[in-house]
Amino acid sequence: MNCPKCKNPIEDNATICEWCGSNIKIETKNSLSDLNQELLSMSQNKLAAVKFYHEKTGSGLKQAKDYVDNLFAKNFPNNYIQGNKKGGCFSIILILFIAGTVASVITSFIL
């Protein structure tokens, strides 16, 4: 990395240039958007995205999961609801099966 003012080489985590003494501003906005882009590319594998965010930021797993959930929900509102992908119709089929079974039992008692 080079100093933006004097262009001399400096360490990556330096906050002050040892050559000219100017303050070095760390650009986190671009790295955050790059991180978000990388996470969004992992939208098919939420677990991998959570692990990736956890490793890159050093955050806890709960914070990483919450961040990924919010990011996916904001960017994929029709396909992603509070950490869960929209499911199929298994619960509707189960309800209809139970209702049919109950109706069959009641009918057998009446007839």
Phi and psi in radians as a Rosetta constraint file:
Dihedral C 1 N 2 CA 2 C 2 CIRCULARHARMONIC -2.024 0.35
Dihedral N 2 CA 2 C 2 N 3 CIRCULARHARMONIC 2.624 0.35
Dihedral C 2 N 3 CA 3 C 3 CIRCULARHARMONIC -1.119 0.35
Dihedral N 3 CA 3 C 3 N 4 CIRCULARHARMONIC 2.303 0.35
Dihedral C 3 N 4 CA 4 C 4 CIRCULARHARMONIC -1.182 0.35
Dihedral N 4 CA 4 C 4 N 5 CIRCULARHARMONIC -0.353 0.35
Dihedral C 4 N 5 CA 5 C 5 CIRCULARHARMONIC -1.591 0.35
Dihedral N 5 CA 5 C 5 N 6 CIRCULARHARMONIC -0.950 0.35
Dihedral C 5 N 6 CA 6 C 6 CIRCULARHARMONIC -1.772 0.35
Dihedral N 6 CA 6 C 6 N 7 CIRCULARHARMONIC -0.147 0.35
Dihedral C 6 N 7 CA 7 C 7 CIRCULARHARMONIC 1.183 0.35
Dihedral N 7 CA 7 C 7 N 8 CIRCULARHARMONIC 0.211 0.35
Dihedral C 7 N 8 CA 8 C 8 CIRCULARHARMONIC -1.384 0.35
Dihedral N 8 CA 8 C 8 N 9 CIRCULARHARMONIC 2.677 0.35
Dihedral C 8 N 9 CA 9 C 9 CIRCULARHARMONIC -1.199 0.35
Dihedral N 9 CA 9 C 9 N 10 CIRCULARHARMONIC 2.392 0.35
Dihedral C 9 N 10 CA 10 C 10 CIRCULARHARMONIC -2.346 0.35
Dihedral N 10 CA 10 C 10 N 11 CIRCULARHARMONIC 2.864 0.35
Dihedral C 10 N 11 CA 11 C 11 CIRCULARHARMONIC -1.205 0.35
Dihedral N 11 CA 11 C 11 N 12 CIRCULARHARMONIC 2.678 0.35
Dihedral C 11 N 12 CA 12 C 12 CIRCULARHARMONIC -1.080 0.35
Dihedral N 12 CA 12 C 12 N 13 CIRCULARHARMONIC -0.604 0.35
Dihedral C 12 N 13 CA 13 C 13 CIRCULARHARMONIC -1.755 0.35
Dihedral N 13 CA 13 C 13 N 14 CIRCULARHARMONIC 0.261 0.35
Dihedral C 13 N 14 CA 14 C 14 CIRCULARHARMONIC -1.216 0.35
Dihedral N 14 CA 14 C 14 N 15 CIRCULARHARMONIC 2.495 0.35
Dihedral C 14 N 15 CA 15 C 15 CIRCULARHARMONIC -1.879 0.35
Dihedral N 15 CA 15 C 15 N 16 CIRCULARHARMONIC -0.313 0.35
Dihedral C 15 N 16 CA 16 C 16 CIRCULARHARMONIC -2.325 0.35
Dihedral N 16 CA 16 C 16 N 17 CIRCULARHARMONIC 2.353 0.35
Dihedral C 16 N 17 CA 17 C 17 CIRCULARHARMONIC -1.269 0.35
Dihedral N 17 CA 17 C 17 N 18 CIRCULARHARMONIC 2.239 0.35
Dihedral C 17 N 18 CA 18 C 18 CIRCULARHARMONIC -1.300 0.35
Dihedral N 18 CA 18 C 18 N 19 CIRCULARHARMONIC -0.257 0.35
Dihedral C 18 N 19 CA 19 C 19 CIRCULARHARMONIC -1.564 0.35
Dihedral N 19 CA 19 C 19 N 20 CIRCULARHARMONIC -0.843 0.35
Dihedral C 19 N 20 CA 20 C 20 CIRCULARHARMONIC -1.966 0.35
Dihedral N 20 CA 20 C 20 N 21 CIRCULARHARMONIC -0.189 0.35
Dihedral C 20 N 21 CA 21 C 21 CIRCULARHARMONIC 1.407 0.35
Dihedral N 21 CA 21 C 21 N 22 CIRCULARHARMONIC 0.113 0.35
Dihedral C 21 N 22 CA 22 C 22 CIRCULARHARMONIC -1.348 0.35
Dihedral N 22 CA 22 C 22 N 23 CIRCULARHARMONIC 2.644 0.35
Dihedral C 22 N 23 CA 23 C 23 CIRCULARHARMONIC -1.280 0.35
Dihedral N 23 CA 23 C 23 N 24 CIRCULARHARMONIC 2.421 0.35
Dihedral C 23 N 24 CA 24 C 24 CIRCULARHARMONIC -1.808 0.35
Dihedral N 24 CA 24 C 24 N 25 CIRCULARHARMONIC 2.083 0.35
Dihedral C 24 N 25 CA 25 C 25 CIRCULARHARMONIC -1.492 0.35
Dihedral N 25 CA 25 C 25 N 26 CIRCULARHARMONIC 2.254 0.35
Dihedral C 25 N 26 CA 26 C 26 CIRCULARHARMONIC -1.548 0.35
Dihedral N 26 CA 26 C 26 N 27 CIRCULARHARMONIC 2.115 0.35
Dihedral C 26 N 27 CA 27 C 27 CIRCULARHARMONIC -1.464 0.35
Dihedral N 27 CA 27 C 27 N 28 CIRCULARHARMONIC 1.793 0.35
Dihedral C 27 N 28 CA 28 C 28 CIRCULARHARMONIC -1.720 0.35
Dihedral N 28 CA 28 C 28 N 29 CIRCULARHARMONIC -0.333 0.35
Dihedral C 28 N 29 CA 29 C 29 CIRCULARHARMONIC -1.094 0.35
Dihedral N 29 CA 29 C 29 N 30 CIRCULARHARMONIC -0.789 0.35
Dihedral C 29 N 30 CA 30 C 30 CIRCULARHARMONIC -1.162 0.35
Dihedral N 30 CA 30 C 30 N 31 CIRCULARHARMONIC -0.715 0.35
Dihedral C 30 N 31 CA 31 C 31 CIRCULARHARMONIC -1.174 0.35
Dihedral N 31 CA 31 C 31 N 32 CIRCULARHARMONIC -0.578 0.35
Dihedral C 31 N 32 CA 32 C 32 CIRCULARHARMONIC -1.183 0.35
Dihedral N 32 CA 32 C 32 N 33 CIRCULARHARMONIC -0.729 0.35
Dihedral C 32 N 33 CA 33 C 33 CIRCULARHARMONIC -1.189 0.35
Dihedral N 33 CA 33 C 33 N 34 CIRCULARHARMONIC -0.599 0.35
Dihedral C 33 N 34 CA 34 C 34 CIRCULARHARMONIC -1.122 0.35
Dihedral N 34 CA 34 C 34 N 35 CIRCULARHARMONIC -0.713 0.35
Dihedral C 34 N 35 CA 35 C 35 CIRCULARHARMONIC -1.100 0.35
Dihedral N 35 CA 35 C 35 N 36 CIRCULARHARMONIC -0.778 0.35
Dihedral C 35 N 36 CA 36 C 36 CIRCULARHARMONIC -1.070 0.35
Dihedral N 36 CA 36 C 36 N 37 CIRCULARHARMONIC -0.710 0.35
Dihedral C 36 N 37 CA 37 C 37 CIRCULARHARMONIC -1.090 0.35
Dihedral N 37 CA 37 C 37 N 38 CIRCULARHARMONIC -0.721 0.35
Dihedral C 37 N 38 CA 38 C 38 CIRCULARHARMONIC -1.126 0.35
Dihedral N 38 CA 38 C 38 N 39 CIRCULARHARMONIC -0.732 0.35
Dihedral C 38 N 39 CA 39 C 39 CIRCULARHARMONIC -1.122 0.35
Dihedral N 39 CA 39 C 39 N 40 CIRCULARHARMONIC -0.749 0.35
Dihedral C 39 N 40 CA 40 C 40 CIRCULARHARMONIC -1.119 0.35
Dihedral N 40 CA 40 C 40 N 41 CIRCULARHARMONIC -0.518 0.35
Dihedral C 40 N 41 CA 41 C 41 CIRCULARHARMONIC -1.233 0.35
Dihedral N 41 CA 41 C 41 N 42 CIRCULARHARMONIC -0.257 0.35
Dihedral C 41 N 42 CA 42 C 42 CIRCULARHARMONIC -1.743 0.35
Dihedral N 42 CA 42 C 42 N 43 CIRCULARHARMONIC 0.391 0.35
Dihedral C 42 N 43 CA 43 C 43 CIRCULARHARMONIC -1.070 0.35
Dihedral N 43 CA 43 C 43 N 44 CIRCULARHARMONIC -0.390 0.35
Dihedral C 43 N 44 CA 44 C 44 CIRCULARHARMONIC -1.405 0.35
Dihedral N 44 CA 44 C 44 N 45 CIRCULARHARMONIC -0.221 0.35
Dihedral C 44 N 45 CA 45 C 45 CIRCULARHARMONIC -2.344 0.35
Dihedral N 45 CA 45 C 45 N 46 CIRCULARHARMONIC 1.494 0.35
Dihedral C 45 N 46 CA 46 C 46 CIRCULARHARMONIC -1.059 0.35
Dihedral N 46 CA 46 C 46 N 47 CIRCULARHARMONIC -0.714 0.35
Dihedral C 46 N 47 CA 47 C 47 CIRCULARHARMONIC -1.049 0.35
Dihedral N 47 CA 47 C 47 N 48 CIRCULARHARMONIC -0.752 0.35
Dihedral C 47 N 48 CA 48 C 48 CIRCULARHARMONIC -1.109 0.35
Dihedral N 48 CA 48 C 48 N 49 CIRCULARHARMONIC -0.669 0.35
Dihedral C 48 N 49 CA 49 C 49 CIRCULARHARMONIC -1.151 0.35
Dihedral N 49 CA 49 C 49 N 50 CIRCULARHARMONIC -0.736 0.35
Dihedral C 49 N 50 CA 50 C 50 CIRCULARHARMONIC -1.113 0.35
Dihedral N 50 CA 50 C 50 N 51 CIRCULARHARMONIC -0.787 0.35
Dihedral C 50 N 51 CA 51 C 51 CIRCULARHARMONIC -1.081 0.35
Dihedral N 51 CA 51 C 51 N 52 CIRCULARHARMONIC -0.750 0.35
Dihedral C 51 N 52 CA 52 C 52 CIRCULARHARMONIC -1.069 0.35
Dihedral N 52 CA 52 C 52 N 53 CIRCULARHARMONIC -0.833 0.35
Dihedral C 52 N 53 CA 53 C 53 CIRCULARHARMONIC -1.097 0.35
Dihedral N 53 CA 53 C 53 N 54 CIRCULARHARMONIC -0.746 0.35
Dihedral C 53 N 54 CA 54 C 54 CIRCULARHARMONIC -1.027 0.35
Dihedral N 54 CA 54 C 54 N 55 CIRCULARHARMONIC -0.781 0.35
Dihedral C 54 N 55 CA 55 C 55 CIRCULARHARMONIC -1.215 0.35
Dihedral N 55 CA 55 C 55 N 56 CIRCULARHARMONIC -0.711 0.35
Dihedral C 55 N 56 CA 56 C 56 CIRCULARHARMONIC -1.257 0.35
Dihedral N 56 CA 56 C 56 N 57 CIRCULARHARMONIC -0.622 0.35
Dihedral C 56 N 57 CA 57 C 57 CIRCULARHARMONIC -1.794 0.35
Dihedral N 57 CA 57 C 57 N 58 CIRCULARHARMONIC -0.317 0.35
Dihedral C 57 N 58 CA 58 C 58 CIRCULARHARMONIC 1.332 0.35
Dihedral N 58 CA 58 C 58 N 59 CIRCULARHARMONIC 0.211 0.35
Dihedral C 58 N 59 CA 59 C 59 CIRCULARHARMONIC -1.316 0.35
Dihedral N 59 CA 59 C 59 N 60 CIRCULARHARMONIC 2.913 0.35
Dihedral C 59 N 60 CA 60 C 60 CIRCULARHARMONIC -1.250 0.35
Dihedral N 60 CA 60 C 60 N 61 CIRCULARHARMONIC 2.862 0.35
Dihedral C 60 N 61 CA 61 C 61 CIRCULARHARMONIC -1.139 0.35
Dihedral N 61 CA 61 C 61 N 62 CIRCULARHARMONIC -0.664 0.35
Dihedral C 61 N 62 CA 62 C 62 CIRCULARHARMONIC -1.120 0.35
Dihedral N 62 CA 62 C 62 N 63 CIRCULARHARMONIC -0.776 0.35
Dihedral C 62 N 63 CA 63 C 63 CIRCULARHARMONIC -1.113 0.35
Dihedral N 63 CA 63 C 63 N 64 CIRCULARHARMONIC -0.680 0.35
Dihedral C 63 N 64 CA 64 C 64 CIRCULARHARMONIC -1.130 0.35
Dihedral N 64 CA 64 C 64 N 65 CIRCULARHARMONIC -0.760 0.35
Dihedral C 64 N 65 CA 65 C 65 CIRCULARHARMONIC -1.094 0.35
Dihedral N 65 CA 65 C 65 N 66 CIRCULARHARMONIC -0.796 0.35
Dihedral C 65 N 66 CA 66 C 66 CIRCULARHARMONIC -1.084 0.35
Dihedral N 66 CA 66 C 66 N 67 CIRCULARHARMONIC -0.721 0.35
Dihedral C 66 N 67 CA 67 C 67 CIRCULARHARMONIC -1.101 0.35
Dihedral N 67 CA 67 C 67 N 68 CIRCULARHARMONIC -0.822 0.35
Dihedral C 67 N 68 CA 68 C 68 CIRCULARHARMONIC -1.125 0.35
Dihedral N 68 CA 68 C 68 N 69 CIRCULARHARMONIC -0.746 0.35
Dihedral C 68 N 69 CA 69 C 69 CIRCULARHARMONIC -0.991 0.35
Dihedral N 69 CA 69 C 69 N 70 CIRCULARHARMONIC -0.834 0.35
Dihedral C 69 N 70 CA 70 C 70 CIRCULARHARMONIC -1.144 0.35
Dihedral N 70 CA 70 C 70 N 71 CIRCULARHARMONIC -0.719 0.35
Dihedral C 70 N 71 CA 71 C 71 CIRCULARHARMONIC -1.108 0.35
Dihedral N 71 CA 71 C 71 N 72 CIRCULARHARMONIC -0.797 0.35
Dihedral C 71 N 72 CA 72 C 72 CIRCULARHARMONIC -1.168 0.35
Dihedral N 72 CA 72 C 72 N 73 CIRCULARHARMONIC -0.716 0.35
Dihedral C 72 N 73 CA 73 C 73 CIRCULARHARMONIC -1.108 0.35
Dihedral N 73 CA 73 C 73 N 74 CIRCULARHARMONIC -0.655 0.35
Dihedral C 73 N 74 CA 74 C 74 CIRCULARHARMONIC -1.255 0.35
Dihedral N 74 CA 74 C 74 N 75 CIRCULARHARMONIC -0.620 0.35
Dihedral C 74 N 75 CA 75 C 75 CIRCULARHARMONIC -1.645 0.35
Dihedral N 75 CA 75 C 75 N 76 CIRCULARHARMONIC -0.334 0.35
Dihedral C 75 N 76 CA 76 C 76 CIRCULARHARMONIC -2.293 0.35
Dihedral N 76 CA 76 C 76 N 77 CIRCULARHARMONIC 1.086 0.35
Dihedral C 76 N 77 CA 77 C 77 CIRCULARHARMONIC -1.109 0.35
Dihedral N 77 CA 77 C 77 N 78 CIRCULARHARMONIC -0.488 0.35
Dihedral C 77 N 78 CA 78 C 78 CIRCULARHARMONIC -1.467 0.35
Dihedral N 78 CA 78 C 78 N 79 CIRCULARHARMONIC -0.331 0.35
Dihedral C 78 N 79 CA 79 C 79 CIRCULARHARMONIC -1.942 0.35
Dihedral N 79 CA 79 C 79 N 80 CIRCULARHARMONIC -0.092 0.35
Dihedral C 79 N 80 CA 80 C 80 CIRCULARHARMONIC -2.465 0.35
Dihedral N 80 CA 80 C 80 N 81 CIRCULARHARMONIC 2.114 0.35
Dihedral C 80 N 81 CA 81 C 81 CIRCULARHARMONIC -2.233 0.35
Dihedral N 81 CA 81 C 81 N 82 CIRCULARHARMONIC 2.007 0.35
Dihedral C 81 N 82 CA 82 C 82 CIRCULARHARMONIC 0.741 0.35
Dihedral N 82 CA 82 C 82 N 83 CIRCULARHARMONIC 0.931 0.35
Dihedral C 82 N 83 CA 83 C 83 CIRCULARHARMONIC 1.490 0.35
Dihedral N 83 CA 83 C 83 N 84 CIRCULARHARMONIC -0.098 0.35
Dihedral C 83 N 84 CA 84 C 84 CIRCULARHARMONIC -2.120 0.35
Dihedral N 84 CA 84 C 84 N 85 CIRCULARHARMONIC 2.395 0.35
Dihedral C 84 N 85 CA 85 C 85 CIRCULARHARMONIC -1.264 0.35
Dihedral N 85 CA 85 C 85 N 86 CIRCULARHARMONIC 2.612 0.35
Dihedral C 85 N 86 CA 86 C 86 CIRCULARHARMONIC -1.040 0.35
Dihedral N 86 CA 86 C 86 N 87 CIRCULARHARMONIC 2.323 0.35
Dihedral C 86 N 87 CA 87 C 87 CIRCULARHARMONIC -1.576 0.35
Dihedral N 87 CA 87 C 87 N 88 CIRCULARHARMONIC 3.125 0.35
Dihedral C 87 N 88 CA 88 C 88 CIRCULARHARMONIC -1.495 0.35
Dihedral N 88 CA 88 C 88 N 89 CIRCULARHARMONIC -2.607 0.35
Dihedral C 88 N 89 CA 89 C 89 CIRCULARHARMONIC -1.923 0.35
Dihedral N 89 CA 89 C 89 N 90 CIRCULARHARMONIC 0.471 0.35
Dihedral C 89 N 90 CA 90 C 90 CIRCULARHARMONIC -1.017 0.35
Dihedral N 90 CA 90 C 90 N 91 CIRCULARHARMONIC -0.753 0.35
Dihedral C 90 N 91 CA 91 C 91 CIRCULARHARMONIC -1.157 0.35
Dihedral N 91 CA 91 C 91 N 92 CIRCULARHARMONIC -0.598 0.35
Dihedral C 91 N 92 CA 92 C 92 CIRCULARHARMONIC -1.182 0.35
Dihedral N 92 CA 92 C 92 N 93 CIRCULARHARMONIC -0.737 0.35
Dihedral C 92 N 93 CA 93 C 93 CIRCULARHARMONIC -1.099 0.35
Dihedral N 93 CA 93 C 93 N 94 CIRCULARHARMONIC -0.714 0.35
Dihedral C 93 N 94 CA 94 C 94 CIRCULARHARMONIC -1.098 0.35
Dihedral N 94 CA 94 C 94 N 95 CIRCULARHARMONIC -0.759 0.35
Dihedral C 94 N 95 CA 95 C 95 CIRCULARHARMONIC -1.095 0.35
Dihedral N 95 CA 95 C 95 N 96 CIRCULARHARMONIC -0.759 0.35
Dihedral C 95 N 96 CA 96 C 96 CIRCULARHARMONIC -1.131 0.35
Dihedral N 96 CA 96 C 96 N 97 CIRCULARHARMONIC -0.675 0.35
Dihedral C 96 N 97 CA 97 C 97 CIRCULARHARMONIC -1.102 0.35
Dihedral N 97 CA 97 C 97 N 98 CIRCULARHARMONIC -0.797 0.35
Dihedral C 97 N 98 CA 98 C 98 CIRCULARHARMONIC -1.114 0.35
Dihedral N 98 CA 98 C 98 N 99 CIRCULARHARMONIC -0.755 0.35
Dihedral C 98 N 99 CA 99 C 99 CIRCULARHARMONIC -1.099 0.35
Dihedral N 99 CA 99 C 99 N 100 CIRCULARHARMONIC -0.711 0.35
Dihedral C 99 N 100 CA 100 C 100 CIRCULARHARMONIC -1.133 0.35
Dihedral N 100 CA 100 C 100 N 101 CIRCULARHARMONIC -0.704 0.35
Dihedral C 100 N 101 CA 101 C 101 CIRCULARHARMONIC -1.138 0.35
Dihedral N 101 CA 101 C 101 N 102 CIRCULARHARMONIC -0.777 0.35
Dihedral C 101 N 102 CA 102 C 102 CIRCULARHARMONIC -1.098 0.35
Dihedral N 102 CA 102 C 102 N 103 CIRCULARHARMONIC -0.755 0.35
Dihedral C 102 N 103 CA 103 C 103 CIRCULARHARMONIC -1.101 0.35
Dihedral N 103 CA 103 C 103 N 104 CIRCULARHARMONIC -0.670 0.35
Dihedral C 103 N 104 CA 104 C 104 CIRCULARHARMONIC -1.142 0.35
Dihedral N 104 CA 104 C 104 N 105 CIRCULARHARMONIC -0.719 0.35
Dihedral C 104 N 105 CA 105 C 105 CIRCULARHARMONIC -1.144 0.35
Dihedral N 105 CA 105 C 105 N 106 CIRCULARHARMONIC -0.790 0.35
Dihedral C 105 N 106 CA 106 C 106 CIRCULARHARMONIC -1.099 0.35
Dihedral N 106 CA 106 C 106 N 107 CIRCULARHARMONIC -0.740 0.35
Dihedral C 106 N 107 CA 107 C 107 CIRCULARHARMONIC -1.108 0.35
Dihedral N 107 CA 107 C 107 N 108 CIRCULARHARMONIC -0.693 0.35
Dihedral C 107 N 108 CA 108 C 108 CIRCULARHARMONIC -1.147 0.35
Dihedral N 108 CA 108 C 108 N 109 CIRCULARHARMONIC -0.552 0.35
Dihedral C 108 N 109 CA 109 C 109 CIRCULARHARMONIC -1.283 0.35
Dihedral N 109 CA 109 C 109 N 110 CIRCULARHARMONIC -0.622 0.35
Dihedral C 109 N 110 CA 110 C 110 CIRCULARHARMONIC -1.285 0.35
Dihedral N 110 CA 110 C 110 N 111 CIRCULARHARMONIC -0.721 0.35
